[in-house]
Amino acid sequence: MSSKEAVRQGLIRAGITVREKSKPHGRPAQPRFGKRVQSGQEVDFKAEQRVIEMIVGMQIEGLGLRAIARCLTQLKVPTKCQGRSWHPEMVRRIMKKNQ
C-alpha cells in the first residue's frame, strides 16, 4: 500500500470524510479559455472568443499546434495567465473543448 493510500485509509478509519478517488475537489481555479465569471455566472468572454476563432482558422489552414502557439506568442495574444507564452498543449486543450 502506498503512503498516500495509507493516509487515505487512516482518515476514513478516523471518520473523516474524503472525496472519492480520481474525483475533482471543489471548483476549478479559473474558468476555461473563452469564458469568465461575471456576477457568479460563467459567461462568454468576447476577446478570448475571437482568439478561439483565430486558433480554429489557423487549424483549418493546416497549421500544427506548435506553429499556432508560436504565432499567438509572436502576436502577443494574452493567455489566461497574463504574460505567459503560448504552449502547444494549451492550444490543443482549447481546440478540444471548442469542437
C-alpha positions in Angstrom: 0.0 0.0 0.0 1.4 3.4 -0.9 1.8 6.1 1.7 -0.9 8.1 0.0 -3.3 5.2 0.3 -2.3 4.6 3.9 -3.1 8.2 4.8 -6.4 7.9 3.0 -7.4 4.7 4.8 -6.3 6.3 8.2 -8.6 9.3 7.5 -11.5 7.0 6.7 -10.9 5.0 9.9 -10.9 8.2 11.9 -14.3 9.1 10.5 -13.0 12.0 8.3 -14.8 12.2 5.0 -12.6 12.2 1.9 -13.6 12.6 -1.7 -13.8 9.7 -4.0 -10.6 8.7 -5.8 -9.9 10.5 -9.0 -12.7 13.0 -8.5 -12.1 16.8 -8.6 -12.2 18.7 -5.3 -14.1 21.9 -5.3 -14.3 24.5 -8.1 -11.8 24.9 -10.9 -9.1 27.5 -10.3 -10.3 29.6 -13.2 -12.9 29.5 -15.9 -11.9 27.8 -19.2 -10.5 29.9 -22.0 -13.2 31.9 -23.7 -15.3 32.3 -20.5 -15.2 34.5 -17.5 -17.2 34.7 -14.2 -19.5 37.7 -14.0 -21.9 38.1 -11.1 -21.3 34.5 -10.1 -22.2 33.2 -13.6 -19.9 31.9 -16.3 -20.4 34.0 -19.5 -18.6 34.3 -22.8 -15.5 36.5 -22.9 -15.6 38.1 -26.3 -11.9 38.9 -26.6 -11.0 35.3 -25.9 -13.8 34.0 -28.1 -12.0 35.9 -31.0 -8.8 34.2 -30.1 -10.5 30.8 -30.3 -11.8 31.7 -33.7 -8.2 32.6 -34.8 -7.0 29.2 -33.5 -9.7 27.3 -35.4 -8.9 29.3 -38.5 -5.2 28.5 -38.3 -6.0 24.8 -37.7 -8.2 24.8 -40.9 -5.3 26.4 -42.8 -3.2 23.4 -41.8 -1.0 24.8 -39.1 0.1 22.5 -36.3 -0.1 23.0 -32.6 3.4 24.3 -32.3 3.0 26.7 -35.2 -0.2 28.1 -33.8 1.3 28.5 -30.3 4.4 30.3 -31.8 2.2 32.6 -33.9 0.0 33.5 -30.9 3.1 34.2 -28.8 4.6 36.4 -31.6 1.4 38.3 -31.9 1.5 38.9 -28.2 -2.0 37.4 -27.7 -2.6 37.2 -24.0 -3.1 33.8 -22.3 -5.4 33.2 -19.4 -2.4 33.6 -17.2 -1.3 37.1 -18.4 2.3 37.3 -19.5 2.9 33.6 -20.2 3.8 32.5 -23.7 1.5 30.0 -25.6 2.3 26.3 -25.4 1.1 23.7 -27.9 -0.7 21.8 -25.1 -2.7 25.0 -24.3 -3.8 25.3 -27.9 -4.7 21.5 -28.0 -6.9 21.9 -24.9 -8.7 25.0 -26.4 -9.3 23.2 -29.7 -10.6 20.0 -27.9 -13.1 22.0 -25.7 -14.4 24.0 -28.6 -15.1 21.3 -31.2 
